[in-house]
């Protein structure tokens, strides 16, 4: 049977309004509306038009209801800057991510979640210290944030949204934490975004953080403290603190130069005047909109292992997409820039011989 919810999901993933989809299919606006409400069932000719316009396989529209995400439980970074179209597209990606996650967990045993509930904690600094202590991290820098999150049971997915308005989002589902990251940003920004979302997962597990500025400030404070423990920063930063010193020191904590400067100001190492001066210098040297001397992007160990194991069985991304009744581009979008270069069976065998 045709599933109207899947039509809505596919339309939102393609960032189309009902009117725009009607124009692409040469159907009436009312027809699209009635199809999405389940008032009408499309005939074969109409379904063919929808398949062609949306680029989703016919079988996609004939499956059971897709996973629905409670938007009230989703934490969006930069939520206020997002358009409704961008928000709907991201939420729809989350629904497809849940479908892919279930498919993977039927075949592989992934790490169990190991996060603590810090919703009682109102001080981000204290929350970051508590989680570091729980995970036995001490105050040392984190060499790979993505790997750390995965070993602690966080399910990581990519957001193939080439827009600055969509940074990241996270939510809990059936006792499992999920983070979706926009990997079009710099590697440093993605690391900070992942720590920001981790803050939401542990500090706002039972709340509705998406529209509260206070929750965003708490998540930012958590990320800053978690990535750059105050004692380590104070002991490692060279004095006098110059803009050049910050540009060099940022590699220790794998953060942006701007984030490190802000942290130094927040913990009282930089005076307000000196902080403003350094921020102006960094802006002049191109650090406001990017990271001229950036770090290598982190990749997912979990996705690497999963895809390598599937390749060994001659299971390709096309096979996975077909099994899930998804377009390959949607599958790619969920793991884009996470797994690194693919290892095909022939390459794997060659490496084994070497």
VOBA-1610 file (N, C-alpha, C; in pm, whole numbers, padded with zeros to 5 digits, always signed):
BEGIN
Unk+00083-00120+00000Unk+00000+00000+00000Unk+00087+00125+00000Unk+00042+00226-00072Unk+00112+00354-00075Unk+00107+00418+00063Unk+00223+00471+00109Unk+00231+00531+00242Unk+00247+00682+00229Unk+00147+00759+00266Unk+00154+00905+00250Unk+00265+00970+00332Unk+00298+00911+00447Unk+00404+00968+00530Unk+00539+00962+00459Unk+00557+00861+00379Unk+00684+00849+00307Unk+00691+00950+00191Unk+00578+00985+00137Unk+00577+01091+00036Unk+00620+01223+00099Unk+00565+01253+00216Unk+00602+01377+00285Unk+00750+01379+00319Unk+00801+01265+00365Unk+00942+01258+00401Unk+01032+01282+00279Unk+01001+01214+00169Unk+01082+01230+00048Unk+01076+01373-00004Unk+00959+01434+00002Unk+00946+01572-00043Unk+01031+01666+00042Unk+01028+01646+00173Unk+01106+01733+00261Unk+01256+01710+00242Unk+01296+01586+00219Unk+01438+01560+00194Unk+01486+01633+00069Unk+01399+01647-00029Unk+01436+01718-00152Unk+01413+01868-00140Unk+01373+01912-00020Unk+01355+02054+00010Unk+01252+02119-00083Unk+01143+02048-00104Unk+01037+02096-00192Unk+00911+02126-00111Unk+00843+02231-00147Unk+00710+02254-00092Unk+00612+02167-00171Unk+00492+02154-00121Unk+00390+02077-00194Unk+00364+02142-00330Unk+00366+02273-00333Unk+00344+02344-00459Unk+00456+02317-00558Unk+00581+02319-00509Unk+00695+02293-00597Unk+00691+02151-00651Unk+00652+02056-00566Unk+00642+01917-00613Unk+00531+01904-00716Unk+00422+01974-00696Unk+00312+01971-00794Unk+00360+02021-00930Unk+00441+02126-00929Unk+00494+02180-01055Unk+00588+02081-01122Unk+00671+02011-01043Unk+00767+01915-01100Unk+00697+01793-01159Unk+00580+01761-01104Unk+00509+01641-01149Unk+00394+01671-01243Unk+00367+01801-01265Unk+00252+01844-01346Unk+00121+01796-01285Unk+00120+01787-01153Unk-00003+01751-01082Unk-00059+01877-01014Unk-00184+01871-00976Unk-00245+01984-00907Unk-00194+01993-00763Unk-00187+02116-00713Unk-00145+02134-00573Unk-00233+02051-00479Unk-00361+02053-00506Unk-00455+01981-00419Unk-00430+01830-00422Unk-00386+01781-00537Unk-00357+01637-00549Unk-00245+01598-00454Unk-00137+01677-00451Unk-00025+01648-00361Unk-00071+01654-00216Unk-00149+01756-00183Unk-00199+01771-00047Unk-00282+01651-00005Unk-00371+01607-00092Unk-00459+01493-00061Unk-00379+01363-00051Unk-00275+01350-00136Unk-00191+01231-00129Unk-00117+01224+00005Unk-00066+01338+00050Unk+00010+01339+00175Unk-00080+01322+00296Unk-00205+01357+00283Unk-00299+01338+00394Unk-00361+01199+00393Unk-00333+01121+00288Unk-00388+00987+00278Unk-00531+00985+00228Unk-00578+01098+00176Unk-00716+01105+00127Unk-00730+01037-00008Unk-00620+01036-00085Unk-00618+00970-00216Unk-00506+00869-00221Unk-00523+00768-00305Unk-00416+00672-00333Unk-00374+00691-00478Unk-00246+00713-00505Unk-00204+00742-00643Unk-00215+00619-00733Unk-00255+00642-00857Unk-00250+00532-00953Unk-00105+00516-01000Unk-00080+00416-01083Unk+00057+00387-01125Unk+00121+00505-01197Unk+00045+00573-01280Unk+00100+00685-01356Unk+00141+00799-01263Unk+00059+00826-01163Unk+00091+00933-01066Unk+00212+00895-00982Unk+00218+00768-00939Unk+00332+00723-00860Unk+00461+00732-00941Unk+00454+00699-01068Unk+00571+00711-01155Unk+00622+00855-01159Unk+00530+00950-01165Unk+00568+01091-01167Unk+00637+01131-01037Unk+00585+01081-00926Unk+00645+01111-00796Unk+00785+01051-00785Unk+00799+00928-00830Unk+00930+00860-00827Unk+01031+00937-00910Unk+00992+00981-01027Unk+01082+01054-01117Unk+01120+01190-01058Unk+01022+01259-01003Unk+01047+01394-00951Unk+01131+01393-00824Unk+01110+01294-00739Unk+01177+01291-00610Unk+01305+01208-00610Unk+01319+01117-00707Unk+01440+01037-00713Unk+01448+00929-00607Unk+01335+00892-00549Unk+01330+00782-00453Unk+01274+00659-00524Unk+01322+00539-00489Unk+01269+00417-00551Unk+01119+00400-00524Unk+01051+00337-00616Unk+00908+00312-00599Unk+00880+00239-00468Unk+00967+00141-00435Unk+00944+00061-00315Unk+00948+00144-00188Unk+01020+00255-00191Unk+01029+00341-00073Unk+00889+00386-00029Unk+00803+00417-00123Unk+00670+00471-00093Unk+00572+00362-00051Unk+00614+00236-00057Unk+00523+00125-00029Unk+00557+00055+00101Unk+00649+00114+00180Unk+00691+00052+00306Unk+00608+00104+00423Unk+00634+00045+00538Unk+00565+00086+00661Unk+00603+00229+00698Unk+00533+00284+00795Unk+00560+00421+00838Unk+00709+00440+00870Unk+00766+00552+00828Unk+00906+00579+00862Unk+00917+00614+01010Unk+01040+00607+01061Unk+01064+00648+01199Unk+01028+00797+01213Unk+00951+00829+01314Unk+00916+00968+01338Unk+00998+01022+01454Unk+01051+01141+01436Unk+01134+01203+01538Unk+01054+01313+01607Unk+01051+01308+01738Unk+00982+01410+01816Unk+01065+01539+01808Unk+01017+01635+01731Unk+01094+01758+01712Unk+01114+01834+01842Unk+01027+01812+01939Unk+01044+01877+02068Unk+01161+01823+02148Unk+01209+01702+02111Unk+01320+01641+02183Unk+01452+01657+02108Unk+01449+01728+01996Unk+01569+01743+01915Unk+01640+01873+01949Unk+01771+01863+01969Unk+01853+01982+01992Unk+01914+02024+01860Unk+01882+02145+01817Unk+01938+02200+01694Unk+02039+02308+01725Unk+02158+02295+01669Unk+02257+02402+01681Unk+02220+02510+01580Unk+02221+02637+01618Unk+02182+02749+01532Unk+02039+02734+01482Unk+01952+02687+01570Unk+01813+02663+01532Unk+01746+02790+01479Unk+01776+02904+01541Unk+01706+03027+01503Unk+01743+03074+01364Unk+01854+03027+01309Unk+01897+03070+01177Unk+01841+02983+01066Unk+01776+02874+01102Unk+01729+02778+01002Unk+01593+02817+00947Unk+01577+02794+00818Unk+01445+02809+00757Unk+01365+02683+00785Unk+01234+02692+00769Unk+01148+02574+00790Unk+01186+02463+00694Unk+01224+02499+00573Unk+01263+02400+00472Unk+01389+02326+00515Unk+01488+02401+00568Unk+01612+02339+00614Unk+01588+02251+00736Unk+01504+02298+00824Unk+01473+02220+00944Unk+01403+02089+00907Unk+01305+02096+00818Unk+01232+01975+00778Unk+01324+01876+00707Unk+01416+01929+00624Unk+01509+01841+00553Unk+01601+01770+00651Unk+01648+01843+00753Unk+01738+01783+00851Unk+01666+01677+00934Unk+01543+01709+00979Unk+01465+01612+01056Unk+01438+01487+00973Unk+01411+01506+00844Unk+01387+01392+00756Unk+01512+01307+00741Unk+01628+01372+00736Unk+01753+01298+00733Unk+01768+01215+00860Unk+01725+01272+00972Unk+01730+01197+01097Unk+01644+01072+01092Unk+01527+01082+01030Unk+01440+00965+01017Unk+01506+00856+00934Unk+01570+00896+00824Unk+01641+00798+00740Unk+01761+00741+00815Unk+01827+00825+00896Unk+01939+00777+00976Unk+01897+00669+01074Unk+01781+00684+01135Unk+01730+00582+01226Unk+01704+00451+01151Unk+01656+00461+01029Unk+01631+00343+00948Unk+01763+00272+00916Unk+01865+00349+00879Unk+01996+00290+00850Unk+02057+00232+00978Unk+02041+00302+01088Unk+02097+00255+01215Unk+02038+00120+01254Unk+01908+00106+01238Unk+01842-00021+01271Unk+01894-00133+01181Unk+01916-00103+01053Unk+01967-00202+00957Unk+02106-00248+01000Unk+02190-00154+01041Unk+02327-00188+01081Unk+02326-00269+01210Unk+02241-00231+01306Unk+02241-00298+01436Unk+02181-00437+01430Unk+02111-00469+01323Unk+02066-00606+01302Unk+02181-00696+01263Unk+02289-00636+01212Unk+02401-00713+01157Unk+02531-00699+01237Unk+02542-00594+01318Unk+02665-00569+01392Unk+02630-00531+01536Unk+02719-00569+01627Unk+02703-00531+01766Unk+02781-00402+01790Unk+02711-00294+01814Unk+02774-00164+01835Unk+02789-00138+01985Unk+02881-00049+02023Unk+02901-00021+02166Unk+02773+00026+02234Unk+02753-00021+02356Unk+02636+00023+02433Unk+02657+00166+02482Unk+02551+00245+02491Unk+02565+00383+02540Unk+02623+00387+02681Unk+02715+00481+02702Unk+02779+00498+02832Unk+02785+00646+02867Unk+02670+00710+02869Unk+02659+00851+02906Unk+02590+00861+03042Unk+02611+00970+03110Unk+02543+00990+03238Unk+02445+01106+03226Unk+02343+01101+03309Unk+02240+01205+03309Unk+02286+01320+03398Unk+02317+01432+03335Unk+02362+01550+03410Unk+02259+01663+03401Unk+02133+01625+03384Unk+02029+01726+03371Unk+02010+01808+03498Unk+02059+01757+03609Unk+02051+01831+03736Unk+02155+01942+03743Unk+02258+01935+03657Unk+02372+02025+03665Unk+02347+02151+03582Unk+02357+02266+03645Unk+02335+02393+03574Unk+02467+02461+03536Unk+02578+02411+03587Unk+02709+02468+03557Unk+02777+02383+03449Unk+02791+02435+03327Unk+02853+02357+03219Unk+02994+02311+03252Unk+03069+02394+03324Unk+03206+02360+03363Unk+03206+02235+03451Unk+03116+02233+03547Unk+03105+02118+03638Unk+03056+01994+03563Unk+02962+02012+03470Unk+02910+01899+03393Unk+03020+01837+03307Unk+03101+01921+03243Unk+03211+01870+03160Unk+03311+01794+03245Unk+03342+01847+03363Unk+03437+01780+03453Unk+03380+01646+03500Unk+03250+01642+03529Unk+03186+01519+03576Unk+03191+01410+03469Unk+03164+01446+03345Unk+03166+01346+03238Unk+03309+01301+03210Unk+03404+01393+03213Unk+03544+01355+03195Unk+03586+01257+03305Unk+03545+01283+03426Unk+03580+01193+03537Unk+03514+01056+03518Unk+03388+01057+03476Unk+03315+00931+03455Unk+03382+00847+03347Unk+03433+00912+03244Unk+03499+00841+03135Unk+03649+00821+03159Unk+03700+00870+03270Unk+03841+00850+03303Unk+03937+00923+03211Unk+03899+01042+03169Unk+03980+01116+03072Unk+04083+01208+03138Unk+04066+01233+03267Unk+04155+01329+03331Unk+04137+01467+03267Unk+04247+01539+03250Unk+04241+01671+03189Unk+04324+01678+03061Unk+04357+01563+03007Unk+04437+01562+02885Unk+04351+01594+02763Unk+04412+01645+02656Unk+04335+01671+02534Unk+04277+01543+02475Unk+04170+01558+02401Unk+04105+01443+02337Unk+04160+01428+02196Unk+04232+01321+02166Unk+04296+01307+02035Unk+04199+01285+01920Unk+04082+01226+01948Unk+03984+01200+01842Unk+03846+01201+01905Unk+03775+01312+01890Unk+03644+01328+01953Unk+03543+01229+01896Unk+03547+01209+01765Unk+03452+01120+01700Unk+03469+00977+01751Unk+03593+00932+01761Unk+03620+00797+01810Unk+03575+00782+01956Unk+03599+00886+02036Unk+03556+00881+02176Unk+03405+00864+02186Unk+03331+00945+02111Unk+03186+00937+02116Unk+03136+00799+02073Unk+03197+00745+01969Unk+03153+00614+01919Unk+03180+00504+02021Unk+03295+00509+02089Unk+03325+00405+02188Unk+03229+00415+02308Unk+03171+00533+02327Unk+03076+00552+02436Unk+02932+00532+02391Unk+02914+00477+02272Unk+02780+00438+02227Unk+02698+00542+02157Unk+02760+00657+02122Unk+02686+00760+02048Unk+02683+00720+01901Unk+02566+00723+01840Unk+02551+00692+01697Unk+02574+00820+01619Unk+02674+00819+01531Unk+02713+00939+01457Unk+02671+00925+01311Unk+02607+01030+01261Unk+02570+01036+01120Unk+02610+01171+01062Unk+02613+01176+00932Unk+02650+01299+00862Unk+02524+01370+00815Unk+02539+01501+00797Unk+02432+01581+00736Unk+02487+01639+00606Unk+02434+01596+00496Unk+02481+01646+00367Unk+02405+01773+00330Unk+02412+01871+00419Unk+02340+01997+00398Unk+02444+02106+00374Unk+02462+02145+00250Unk+02564+02246+00218Unk+02511+02385+00249Unk+02492+02411+00378Unk+02441+02539+00423Unk+02499+02569+00560Unk+02531+02694+00585Unk+02587+02733+00714Unk+02481+02737+00823Unk+02354+02730+00785Unk+02245+02742+00882Unk+02224+02614+00962Unk+02265+02501+00907Unk+02246+02372+00974Unk+02382+02323+01022Unk+02406+02331+01152Unk+02534+02288+01206Unk+02531+02142+01250Unk+02439+02110+01337Unk+02431+01976+01393Unk+02301+01963+01472Unk+02262+01840+01501Unk+02152+01820+01594Unk+02167+01684+01661Unk+02099+01667+01771Unk+02111+01543+01848Unk+01978+01511+01915Unk+01962+01385+01953Unk+01844+01343+02026Unk+01867+01204+02083Unk+01784+01167+02178Unk+01780+01032+02233Unk+01665+00956+02169Unk+01688+00829+02141Unk+01580+00745+02086Unk+01599+00602+02136Unk+01500+00551+02208Unk+01505+00415+02262Unk+01632+00390+02342Unk+01670+00489+02422Unk+01786+00474+02508Unk+01920+00489+02440Unk+01919+00532+02314Unk+02044+00550+02240Unk+02059+00696+02197Unk+02179+00750+02210Unk+02203+00889+02171Unk+02248+00899+02025Unk+02195+00997+01954Unk+02229+01018+01813Unk+02279+01161+01793Unk+02383+01174+01711Unk+02433+01305+01670Unk+02445+01307+01519Unk+02393+01412+01457Unk+02406+01434+01313Unk+02491+01560+01293Unk+02600+01547+01218Unk+02697+01656+01201Unk+02702+01704+01058Unk+02709+01835+01040Unk+02728+01895+00908Unk+02877+01894+00877Unk+02918+01807+00787Unk+03060+01792+00756Unk+03108+01881+00642Unk+03026+01978+00605Unk+03073+02078+00509Unk+03154+02186+00581Unk+03151+02185+00713Unk+03223+02283+00792Unk+03368+02238+00813Unk+03449+02324+00875Unk+03587+02287+00900Unk+03592+02172+01000Unk+03705+02101+01002Unk+03721+01990+01095Unk+03710+02038+01239Unk+03769+02154+01268Unk+03763+02209+01403Unk+03620+02241+01443Unk+03543+02296+01351Unk+03403+02329+01381Unk+03321+02203+01408Unk+03347+02097+01331Unk+03274+01971+01351Unk+03305+01911+01487Unk+03430+01922+01530Unk+03467+01870+01662Unk+03393+01948+01771Unk+03392+02080+01759Unk+03322+02161+01859Unk+03172+02132+01855Unk+03117+02118+01735Unk+02974+02087+01724Unk+02941+01954+01792Unk+03028+01854+01776Unk+03003+01724+01838Unk+03006+01735+01990Unk+03099+01817+02043Unk+03105+01837+02188Unk+02984+01917+02236Unk+02940+02013+02155Unk+02819+02091+02187Unk+02698+01998+02197Unk+02683+01909+02100Unk+02569+01817+02103Unk+02581+01717+02217Unk+02703+01678+02251Unk+02723+01591+02367Unk+02671+01662+02492Unk+02697+01792+02500Unk+02645+01869+02613Unk+02494+01864+02621Unk+02427+01878+02507Unk+02281+01866+02506Unk+02237+01727+02551Unk+02305+01624+02504Unk+02265+01486+02535Unk+02272+01456+02684Unk+02373+01511+02751Unk+02387+01480+02894Unk+02320+01584+02984Unk+02312+01710+02940Unk+02256+01815+03025Unk+02108+01842+03000Unk+02060+01808+02881Unk+01922+01842+02845Unk+01844+01719+02797Unk+01876+01606+02855Unk+01815+01480+02812Unk+01664+01482+02828Unk+01615+01550+02929Unk+01471+01547+02957Unk+01401+01679+02923Unk+01475+01770+02863Unk+01418+01901+02837Unk+01387+01924+02692Unk+01359+02050+02661Unk+01328+02092+02525Unk+01424+02206+02492Unk+01550+02172+02451Unk+01653+02274+02440Unk+01650+02355+02312Unk+01571+02316+02215Unk+01592+02370+02082Unk+01565+02521+02071Unk+01481+02574+02158Unk+01446+02715+02142Unk+01493+02802+02259Unk+01573+02749+02348Unk+01616+02827+02463Unk+01760+02869+02447Unk+01782+03000+02453Unk+01917+03052+02441Unk+02004+03005+02557Unk+01942+02990+02673Unk+02018+02945+02789Unk+02076+02806+02766Unk+01996+02716+02705Unk+02043+02581+02678Unk+02159+02584+02577Unk+02150+02673+02478Unk+02258+02684+02381Unk+02386+02735+02447Unk+02371+02832+02536Unk+02489+02882+02608Unk+02549+02772+02695Unk+02464+02693+02758Unk+02514+02583+02841Unk+02588+02480+02757Unk+02533+02446+02640Unk+02599+02348+02553Unk+02731+02402+02500Unk+02735+02531+02468Unk+02861+02592+02424Unk+02965+02591+02536Unk+02918+02626+02657Unk+03009+02625+02771Unk+03060+02485+02801Unk+02972+02388+02789Unk+03012+02248+02810Unk+03117+02208+02708Unk+03093+02237+02580Unk+03187+02199+02474Unk+03324+02261+02498Unk+03325+02388+02531Unk+03451+02459+02555Unk+03527+02396+02671Unk+03457+02369+02781Unk+03522+02311+02898Unk+03563+02166+02875Unk+03481+02091+02801Unk+03511+01950+02777Unk+03634+01935+02687Unk+03643+02018+02585Unk+03756+02009+02492Unk+03882+02075+02546Unk+03864+02180+02627Unk+03979+02257+02677Unk+03970+02275+02827Unk+04003+02170+02905Unk+03998+02183+03051Unk+04083+02301+03098Unk+04028+02377+03191Unk+04092+02502+03233Unk+04234+02484+03282Unk+04258+02382+03366Unk+04392+02364+03422Unk+04494+02330+03313Unk+04452+02250+03216Unk+04543+02214+03107Unk+04575+02336+03022Unk+04472+02416+02994Unk+04493+02537+02913Unk+04587+02633+02985Unk+04563+02655+03113Unk+04648+02748+03188Unk+04793+02702+03195Unk+04813+02571+03205Unk+04949+02519+03220Unk+05025+02511+03088Unk+04952+02504+02978Unk+05017+02481+02849Unk+05035+02606+02763Unk+04952+02705+02781Unk+04958+02821+02695Unk+05080+02906+02730Unk+05153+02948+02629Unk+05275+03027+02651Unk+05241+03174+02671Unk+05317+03236+02757Unk+05300+03378+02782Unk+05426+03452+02741Unk+05415+03577+02696Unk+05290+03652+02679Unk+05205+03592+02568Unk+05074+03601+02584Unk+04983+03539+02489Unk+04963+03631+02369Unk+05014+03589+02257Unk+04999+03664+02133Unk+04902+03591+02041Unk+04862+03658+01936Unk+04776+03593+01837Unk+04847+03474+01776Unk+04975+03489+01748Unk+05053+03379+01691Unk+05060+03260+01786Unk+05069+03289+01917Unk+05075+03181+02016Unk+04945+03101+02016Unk+04833+03169+02001Unk+04703+03100+01996Unk+04692+03017+01869Unk+04738+03071+01758Unk+04733+02998+01632Unk+04816+02870+01639Unk+04925+02873+01716Unk+05010+02755+01731Unk+04953+02658+01835Unk+04897+02712+01944Unk+04851+02628+02054Unk+04721+02555+02024Unk+04642+02604+01932Unk+04511+02544+01906Unk+04520+02397+01864Unk+04635+02359+01808Unk+04649+02221+01760Unk+04651+02121+01875Unk+04690+02166+01994Unk+04692+02074+02109Unk+04551+02026+02141Unk+04455+02117+02135Unk+04317+02083+02174Unk+04227+02059+02053Unk+04283+02074+01932Unk+04210+02045+01807Unk+04083+02130+01796Unk+04097+02257+01829Unk+03985+02351+01820Unk+04025+02467+01730Unk+03929+02551+01699Unk+03959+02668+01617Unk+04035+02771+01701Unk+04106+02858+01632Unk+04179+02964+01702Unk+04082+03054+01777Unk+03966+03081+01716Unk+03865+03165+01781Unk+03814+03099+01910Unk+03791+02968+01905Unk+03741+02896+02023Unk+03843+02898+02136Unk+03970+02884+02102Unk+04074+02887+02205Unk+04084+03027+02265Unk+04078+03129+02181Unk+04084+03266+02233Unk+03967+03291+02328Unk+03849+03247+02290Unk+03731+03266+02376Unk+03750+03192+02509Unk+03804+03071+02503Unk+03825+02994+02625Unk+03924+03065+02718Unk+04030+03119+02662Unk+04129+03191+02741Unk+04066+03312+02809Unk+03977+03377+02738Unk+03906+03492+02796Unk+03810+03446+02905Unk+03739+03336+02880Unk+03638+03287+02974Unk+03699+03244+03107Unk+03821+03190+03105Unk+03883+03144+03229Unk+03973+03250+03291Unk+03967+03372+03235Unk+04036+03485+03296Unk+04182+03500+03262Unk+04228+03427+03161Unk+04368+03438+03120Unk+04390+03559+03030Unk+04290+03589+02948Unk+04296+03706+02860Unk+04204+03815+02913Unk+04253+03936+02921Unk+04169+04049+02960Unk+04071+04079+02848Unk+03959+04145+02877Unk+03864+04180+02772Unk+03929+04258+02658Unk+04016+04352+02692Unk+04081+04433+02588Unk+04171+04347+02501Unk+04251+04261+02565Unk+04344+04176+02488Unk+04266+04075+02404Unk+04159+04024+02458Unk+04076+03929+02384Unk+04020+03992+02256Unk+03965+04113+02269Unk+03911+04181+02152Unk+04019+04207+02048Unk+04137+04242+02093Unk+04248+04269+02001Unk+04287+04143+01924Unk+04294+04030+01994Unk+04331+03903+01929Unk+04222+03858+01832Unk+04097+03875+01870Unk+03985+03838+01781Unk+03992+03920+01652Unk+04024+04047+01662Unk+04037+04132+01544Unk+04152+04083+01456Unk+04264+04048+01518Unk+04378+03996+01442Unk+04341+03867+01370Unk+04275+03776+01440Unk+04236+03648+01380Unk+04142+03670+01262Unk+04050+03766+01276Unk+03958+03798+01168Unk+04033+03848+01045Unk+04133+03932+01066Unk+04212+03986+00954Unk+04288+03875+00882Unk+04328+03773+00956Unk+04409+03665+00898Unk+04324+03547+00850Unk+04193+03567+00840Unk+04107+03466+00779Unk+04050+03362+00872Unk+04060+03383+01005Unk+04013+03282+01099Unk+03867+03300+01140Unk+03803+03406+01093Unk+03664+03426+01131Unk+03570+03332+01054Unk+03599+03312+00927Unk+03511+03230+00843Unk+03571+03095+00808Unk+03685+03063+00863Unk+03749+02936+00831Unk+03869+02912+00920Unk+03949+02817+00882Unk+04069+02782+00958Unk+04182+02765+00857Unk+04255+02874+00824Unk+04359+02869+00721Unk+04461+02757+00742Unk+04493+02729+00867Unk+04586+02620+00897Unk+04510+02519+00982Unk+04433+02434+00915Unk+04343+02344+00985Unk+04400+02206+01009Unk+04328+02129+01089Unk+04366+01992+01119Unk+04297+01897+01021Unk+04342+01772+01020Unk+04277+01671+00936Unk+04141+01636+00994Unk+04047+01610+00906Unk+03912+01577+00952Unk+03910+01439+01017Unk+03839+01430+01129Unk+03823+01301+01196Unk+03730+01212+01115Unk+03756+01083+01118Unk+03668+00988+01050Unk+03616+00886+01151Unk+03510+00819+01112Unk+03443+00725+01201Unk+03506+00587+01193Unk+03550+00535+01308Unk+03603+00399+01313Unk+03491+00297+01295Unk+03373+00329+01351Unk+03260+00236+01341Unk+03217+00218+01196Unk+03194+00331+01126Unk+03150+00320+00988Unk+03257+00256+00900Unk+03384+00283+00930Unk+03493+00221+00855Unk+03489+00069+00871Unk+03471+00023+00994Unk+03467-00122+01018Unk+03344-00186+00956Unk+03230-00117+00968Unk+03106-00172+00912Unk+03117-00186+00761Unk+03162-00081+00693Unk+03171-00086+00547Unk+03276-00184+00500Unk+03388-00195+00574Unk+03492-00291+00537Unk+03440-00434+00550Unk+03366-00460+00659Unk+03310-00593+00678Unk+03209-00626+00569Unk+03129-00528+00532Unk+03030-00551+00426Unk+03098-00572+00292Unk+03206-00495+00267Unk+03280-00514+00142Unk+03336-00657+00133Unk+03379-00710+00247Unk+03437-00845+00248Unk+03333-00949+00206Unk+03206-00914+00223Unk+03096-01003+00180Unk+03042-00962+00043Unk+03114-00871-00021Unk+03075-00818-00153Unk+02944-00740-00146Unk+02918-00680-00030Unk+02800-00595-00014Unk+02841-00451-00036Unk+02786-00388-00138Unk+02823-00252-00174Unk+02724-00152-00115Unk+02757-00024-00129Unk+02663+00079-00085Unk+02534+00072-00165Unk+02544+00036-00291Unk+02423+00018-00372Unk+02334-00092-00315Unk+02399-00200-00268Unk+02323-00310-00209Unk+02252-00264-00081Unk+02323-00186+00000Unk+02263-00136+00124Unk+02144-00046+00090Unk+02165+00045-00005Unk+02059+00137-00045Unk+01937+00059-00096Unk+01962-00043-00177Unk+01851-00124-00231Unk+01777-00196-00119Unk+01853-00245-00021Unk+01791-00316+00090Unk+01701-00224+00171Unk+01742-00097+00182Unk+01664+00001+00258Unk+01562+00076+00172Unk+01564+00049+00041Unk+01477+00118-00055Unk+01503+00269-00053Unk+01631+00304-00049Unk+01671+00445-00047Unk+01752+00479-00171Unk+01750+00604-00213Unk+01842+00647-00318Unk+01985+00640-00264Unk+02079+00609-00349Unk+02219+00599-00305Unk+02267+00734-00250Unk+02220+00843-00308Unk+02267+00974-00260Unk+02223+01001-00117Unk+02108+00948-00076Unk+02065+00966+00062Unk+02150+00883+00157Unk+02184+00761+00116Unk+02273+00677+00196Unk+02410+00743+00209Unk+02462+00790+00097Unk+02592+00859+00098Unk+02587+00980+00190Unk+02476+01054+00185Unk+02464+01173+00267Unk+02472+01145+00416Unk+02425+01028+00458Unk+02424+00994+00601Unk+02562+00953+00653Unk+02650+00910+00564Unk+02783+00870+00609Unk+02892+00947+00535Unk+02850+01051+00460Unk+02943+01130+00381Unk+03051+01188+00470Unk+03175+01172+00428Unk+03291+01229+00497Unk+03314+01169+00635Unk+03246+01061+00668Unk+03266+00998+00798Unk+03359+00877+00790Unk+03340+00795+00688Unk+03412+00668+00682Unk+03547+00678+00613Unk+03575+00788+00544Unk+03700+00798+00469Unk+03689+00718+00340Unk+03802+00698+00270Unk+03799+00625+00143Unk+03748+00483+00162Unk+03669+00438+00066Unk+03617+00301+00073Unk+03729+00199+00053Unk+03715+00085+00119Unk+03805-00028+00094Unk+03725-00133+00018Unk+03756-00149-00105Unk+03686-00249-00185Unk+03748-00387-00159Unk+03676-00494-00189Unk+03727-00629-00161Unk+03865-00653-00218Unk+03889-00613-00343Unk+04019-00636-00405Unk+04129-00564-00329Unk+04102-00440-00288Unk+04201-00363-00213Unk+04229-00429-00079Unk+04125-00479-00017Unk+04139-00542+00115Unk+04227-00667+00104Unk+04204-00746+00001Unk+04283-00867-00018Unk+04429-00833-00043Unk+04451-00725-00122Unk+04587-00683-00152Unk+04658-00640-00025Unk+04587-00564+00061Unk+04646-00520+00186Unk+04679-00639+00276Unk+04592-00740+00275Unk+04615-00859+00358Unk+04743-00931+00312Unk+04765-00936+00180Unk+04885-01002+00127Unk+05009-00926+00170Unk+05000-00789+00163Unk+05115-00708+00202Unk+05146-00724+00350
//
